[in-house]
Amino acid sequence: MNVFRNILAGSRYLILISVIGTLIGSIIVLGYGAITVIGVLINIFFNHNVFTTEEVKIVAVSSVELIDLFLLSTILYIVSLGLYKLFIDPKFPLPDWLVIGDLNDLKERILGVIIVLLAISFLGYVVEWSFGDYSIVALGLAVGLVLFAIGYSITAGALSSKSTQSNKRNDENSMVDSQE
């Protein structure tokens, strides 16, 4: 029985595969984004002699796509840090804005970034949109429904955790009262 317990306790280090994988993914996406920025800058300043409103639209779309890349890199990085802190080293120092005490905290951080990612992706479609093309309405509704579902999930999770904490305190107070 003790051997099985040791095996289970040591198996948490298997999460290092996820930590390393998401960290490498983050670095790759970040590098790709940096190379894309350089390519866009070269394209803007050296390949275009005339700047028109159509060119501005292309630059705007490229910028939105770059933001998507960097946010994706950020998601992967946050997942890597969060998994490491939760499974490998609970004392791992994180920035003050990135408090991860359990999987729900990590999920909330990821969902928050996904909301921004979806909004920015939709903005990219809006910039490319041409009047008369009503497919953007369907896309807007789909993105809106996904954002609503994510928002509901975050709100329900926050309310559930507050309720659980309140019930736990009430149970502790009841135990203290009964001991007196």
Secondary structure, 3 states (H helix, E strand, C coil): CHHHHHHHHHHHHHHHHHHHHHHHHHHHHHHHHHHHHHHHHHHHHHCCCCCCHHHHHHHHHHHHHHHHHHHHHHHHHHHHHHHHHHHHCCCCCCCCCCCCCCHHHHHHHHHHHHHHHHHHHHHHHHHHCCCCCCHHHHHHHHHHHHHHHHHHHHHHHHHHHHHHHHHHHHHHHHHHHHHC
